[in-house]
Structures are given as structure tokens and as C-alpha cells.
Amino acid sequence: MTEMPRKATIYLDTSIPNALFQEPDERKETTSRVFSQVLPKYEIFISELTVAEIRATPDSALRNKLVELVSQFQVLPTSSDAEVLSREYLKYLKIPEADALHIAIATVEGINYLVTWNMRHIARERTRRIVDNINFLLGAPRIYIVTPDDFLD
């Protein structure tokens, strides 16, 4: 019997589900289009970190909407390998520990794309280059760090 080809994988950091419920409207619209047109073509993952960040949302109505939204996605653990890799990233990047951990979790789990609206720390050229270099030197899988815009024509 022939095995079905595996779908490519996407990891969503917390900025993606949040964008559906917050300003600016352009991001909300783009993210909505990605949810309806793009995500069904991929295998979608979040992490324990994403869930924890969502559960820390102070607005209970928003928190409930976010929890319900991400409940359809597979949840990746925060492994010791991911923690070690995130510390390696932090030697060369001045970004929050949680952002480095999002990248490391997705990398360690062999995810193809990390999708984020976090342009300040994650979806920027310096972060991409450093992550690529560290992953190459350590023999870790390559991860493509992108924004939702990268999936739309």
C-alpha cells in the first residue's frame, strides 16, 4: 500500500491567533484569510508555551476565544532539547527568552514553517540568519520563519 505524502507543517506562535481579535484590521484580515485558505493545506502545531501564553491573557472573554480557537491544533511539548537550543540562540540574539523558545520548539520538532506577526524579534532578517547558522552548525533542521503575508498572493 502506498503511503500518503505528509502535509508540510506550520507552527503558530501566539501572535497569530491573537491577530484575529486585535488591531490593526489589516493583520486581522490577513490572518483570517490564512486561517481559511492556507492552514487547511498544512498540518498545524502550537506548543505548550503558546497555550501558557494564551492562558495568561488577562481579558477572560478574549482568553476563552483564543483557547477555543487553538484547541483544534496539535500541541508540542517544551523539550529539554528545545530549551538547550533556545539558550544557544540567546547567546547571539537579543530577544525575549519565550521568542527564542518558540523558534527552538518548532526547530527541534522538525516543523517546516514558523508563522508569526512578531516582526520585532522573530520575523526579521537578523533572527533568520542567526537561527539558520546555528541550526546548520548544530545539525538541527532548517526552519523557515515567515509572516502570514508570505502565504498569500
C-alpha positions in Angstrom: 0.0 0.0 0.0 1.3 3.5 -0.9 1.6 5.9 1.9 0.0 9.3 1.5 2.5 12.1 1.4 2.7 14.0 4.6 1.5 17.6 4.6 4.0 20.3 5.3 3.9 21.6 8.8 3.3 25.0 10.4 3.9 26.2 13.9 1.9 29.2 15.0 3.3 31.4 17.8 0.9 33.3 20.0 0.8 36.4 17.8 -1.1 34.6 15.1 -4.3 33.6 17.0 -4.1 37.0 18.8 -4.2 38.8 15.5 -7.7 37.5 14.8 -9.0 39.5 17.7 -6.9 42.7 17.8 -5.9 45.7 15.8 -4.7 46.5 13.2 -7.5 45.5 10.9 -5.1 44.7 8.0 -3.4 42.0 10.1 -6.8 40.7 11.3 -8.0 40.3 7.7 -4.7 38.7 6.5 -4.7 36.3 9.4 -8.3 35.4 8.8 -7.5 34.6 5.1 -4.6 32.4 6.2 -6.9 30.5 8.6 -9.5 29.9 5.9 -7.3 29.5 2.8 -3.9 28.3 3.9 -4.0 26.4 7.2 -6.3 23.6 5.8 -3.5 22.6 3.4 -1.0 22.1 6.3 -0.5 20.2 9.5 -0.8 22.9 12.2 1.0 22.9 15.5 1.3 25.2 18.6 3.2 24.5 21.7 2.8 24.2 25.5 4.4 27.7 25.5 1.7 29.1 23.2 -1.0 27.6 25.4 0.5 29.0 28.5 0.8 32.5 26.9 -2.8 32.3 25.8 -3.9 31.2 29.3 -2.1 34.2 30.7 -4.4 36.6 28.7 -5.9 38.9 31.3 -9.2 39.5 29.4 -11.3 36.4 30.1 -13.5 36.8 27.1 -10.5 37.0 24.7 -8.8 34.2 26.6 -11.8 31.9 26.1 -11.9 32.8 22.3 -8.2 32.1 21.9 -8.4 28.8 23.9 -11.3 27.6 21.7 -9.5 28.7 18.5 -6.3 26.8 19.2 -7.9 23.7 20.6 -8.0 22.3 17.1 -4.2 22.3 16.8 -1.7 19.7 17.9 0.4 20.8 20.9 4.1 20.3 21.0 6.0 19.9 24.3 8.8 22.1 25.6 11.6 19.5 25.5 15.0 19.8 27.1 16.5 19.8 23.6 14.4 22.9 22.7 15.4 24.6 25.9 19.1 24.0 25.1 18.7 25.2 21.6 16.9 28.4 22.7 19.8 29.2 25.1 22.1 28.8 22.1 20.0 31.3 20.1 20.1 33.7 23.0 23.9 33.8 23.0 23.6 35.6 19.7 20.2 37.2 19.7 18.8 39.9 22.0 15.2 38.7 22.0 12.9 37.5 24.8 13.5 34.0 26.1 10.0 33.0 25.1 10.6 34.1 21.5 13.8 32.0 21.3 11.9 29.1 22.8 9.1 29.3 20.2 11.8 29.1 17.5 13.6 26.3 19.2 10.5 24.2 19.8 9.5 24.4 16.2 13.0 23.6 15.0 13.5 20.6 17.3 10.2 19.2 16.3 11.1 19.5 12.6 8.4 21.9 11.7 8.7 23.5 8.2 7.4 27.0 8.9 7.1 29.1 12.0 4.4 31.7 11.3 4.5 34.9 13.3 3.5 38.6 13.3 6.4 39.3 15.8 8.5 41.4 13.4 10.4 43.0 16.3 12.1 39.8 17.5 11.3 36.7 15.3 10.3 37.6 11.7 13.3 39.8 11.0 16.4 39.1 8.9 18.9 39.1 11.7 17.0 36.5 13.6 16.5 34.3 10.5 20.2 34.4 9.6 21.4 33.6 13.1 18.9 30.8 13.5 19.9 29.4 10.1 23.6 29.5 11.0 23.1 27.9 14.5 20.8 25.2 13.2 23.3 24.4 10.4 26.3 24.3 12.7 24.4 22.1 15.2 22.9 19.8 12.5 19.4 20.9 13.5 16.6 21.1 10.9 16.1 24.2 8.9 13.0 26.3 9.9 11.5 29.0 7.7 10.4 32.0 9.7 7.6 33.8 7.9 4.7 36.1 8.3 1.1 35.3 7.2 1.7 37.7 4.2 4.3 35.2 2.9 1.5 32.7 2.2 -0.8 35.0 0.3 -0.5 36.2 -3.3 
